[in-house]
Amino acid sequence: PIASDHIVLTDLQRNFGCALIDIGAETVSVSIFENGSLASVHIFGIGSLDITKDIALGLRVTPEEAENIKLGVVGFQTINKKKLDEIVEARLSDIFELIDKYLKKIGRSGLLPAGAIITGGGAHIPMIESVAKTMLRIPVRIGFVEFPAVGSAKTSKDQRLLIAYGVATSSLDRVQTKSPRQNPGDHEGFIATIKNFFKQLM
């Protein structure tokens, strides 16, 4: 959350209160922001890879095919769309039920005015936004950052790069905002910046 919140969330969202939900392959992290700062973090041992496994078993396809089906990369001509939706919705409901139980535990269930922002590789699952709205009962949107192209590389929309991009830009911001009175040849300021970043990350 420290790495990604400054490029995904707005100051208004941080102040009003929101949940930053990162759907990874093997874990789901939920970070609550209130009054402009990070209030709490929780990590669940479940992720989008579990959905891929469910699809592979339920539709009797390979893991590679299941992953493409999950993300809507392939067509549904030979797939039972109704069964697929039931499989995906069941596992997503499990994930968001866990999140809502955590929000109830900290007294924030249905009480985050700025809603939930979903990031991570799992954010690409087609029905995730509608399931999240139903389960969490707050506004939900997909966190999106269009990464700048470098050289001849094309702009990337792959949200799995978001955390790495956040780490890089936050470190760069800290280096660029160091005191102008500091000697540019002195590496102590840069080292202190890196140490401070990892201290915050821990």
SVG drawing of the C-alpha trace seen along z (x, -y; Angstrom):
<svg xmlns="http://www.w3.org/2000/svg" viewBox="-26 -25 57 57">
<polyline fill="none" stroke="black" stroke-width="0.4" points="0.0,0.0 2.9,-2.4 4.2,-1.8 1.0,-2.1 -1.3,-4.4 0.3,-7.7 -0.2,-6.7 -3.7,-5.2 -5.5,-7.1 -6.4,-10.8 -6.0,-13.0 -9.8,-13.2 -10.1,-9.4 -7.4,-9.2 -9.1,-11.8 -12.7,-10.6 -11.8,-7.0 -11.3,-4.2 -10.1,-0.6 -7.3,0.2 -7.7,3.9 -4.8,5.6 -5.9,8.9 -2.7,10.8 -2.1,14.4 -1.8,16.0 -2.8,13.2 -5.3,10.4 -4.2,7.3 -6.7,4.8 -5.4,1.3 -7.6,-1.2 -6.9,-4.9 -8.5,-7.5 -7.8,-11.2 -5.1,-11.2 -3.0,-8.3 -2.8,-4.5 -4.9,-3.3 -4.7,0.5 -3.6,3.4 -4.6,7.0 -3.5,9.8 -5.5,12.9 -4.0,16.2 -6.3,16.4 -5.9,14.9 -6.8,14.9 -4.8,18.1 -7.5,19.9 -10.1,18.8 -7.8,20.2 -7.7,23.5 -11.5,23.6 -12.0,22.9 -9.5,25.5 -11.2,28.1 -14.8,27.1 -14.4,26.8 -11.7,29.5 -9.2,27.2 -5.5,26.6 -4.2,24.0 -3.1,21.8 -6.5,22.0 -8.2,21.4 -6.1,18.2 -7.1,16.9 -10.7,17.7 -10.6,16.0 -9.3,12.8 -11.7,12.9 -8.9,13.2 -10.5,16.1 -14.0,16.5 -16.8,18.5 -18.0,20.5 -17.0,23.9 -17.4,22.9 -20.5,23.1 -20.7,19.4 -23.3,19.9 -21.1,22.4 -18.0,20.2 -19.9,17.2 -21.0,19.4 -17.4,20.7 -15.9,17.2 -18.6,15.5 -18.4,18.2 -14.7,17.7 -14.9,13.9 -17.8,13.9 -15.5,15.9 -12.8,13.3 -15.0,10.3 -16.8,12.0 -13.5,12.3 -12.8,8.6 -16.2,7.5 -15.7,9.6 -12.4,7.7 -14.1,4.4 -16.8,5.4 -14.0,6.3 -12.5,2.8 -15.9,1.1 -15.7,0.0 -18.1,2.3 -20.2,0.2 -18.7,-3.0 -16.0,-4.0 -17.3,-7.1 -14.7,-6.9 -15.4,-3.2 -13.0,-0.5 -10.3,-0.7 -9.2,2.7 -5.8,3.2 -3.5,6.1 -3.6,8.8 -7.0,10.0 -8.5,6.6 -8.7,7.6 -11.4,10.3 -14.5,9.1 -17.2,9.4 -15.0,8.4 -16.4,4.9 -20.1,5.9 -19.4,8.7 -17.4,6.3 -20.2,3.7 -22.8,6.3 -20.6,7.8 -19.1,4.7 -22.1,2.3 -19.8,-0.7 -18.8,-2.3 -16.2,-0.3 -13.9,-1.1 -10.9,0.5 -7.6,-1.3 -6.0,-2.1 -2.6,-3.6 -1.3,-3.9 2.4,-3.4 4.5,-5.7 6.4,-4.3 10.2,-4.1 12.0,-4.5 10.3,-2.4 8.2,-0.4 4.5,-0.8 2.4,-2.1 1.5,0.7 -1.9,1.2 -0.8,4.3 -1.7,3.5 0.6,6.2 3.4,3.7 1.7,1.1 3.5,1.8 6.9,1.9 6.1,-1.3 5.0,-2.8 8.2,-1.8 10.3,-3.4 8.4,-6.7 8.2,-7.1 11.9,-6.6 12.5,-9.0 10.3,-11.6 12.2,-11.4 15.5,-11.8 14.3,-14.8 12.9,-16.6 16.1,-16.4 17.5,-19.7 19.1,-21.9 21.8,-22.8 23.1,-19.2 26.2,-18.6 25.1,-16.6 28.3,-14.5 27.5,-13.4 25.8,-10.0 24.7,-10.2 21.4,-11.9 20.6,-9.2 21.4,-6.4 19.3,-8.0 16.4,-8.2 16.6,-4.5 16.9,-3.6 13.9,-5.8 11.8,-4.1 12.5,-0.6 11.8,-1.7 8.4,-2.9 7.9,0.3 8.6,2.5"/>
</svg>
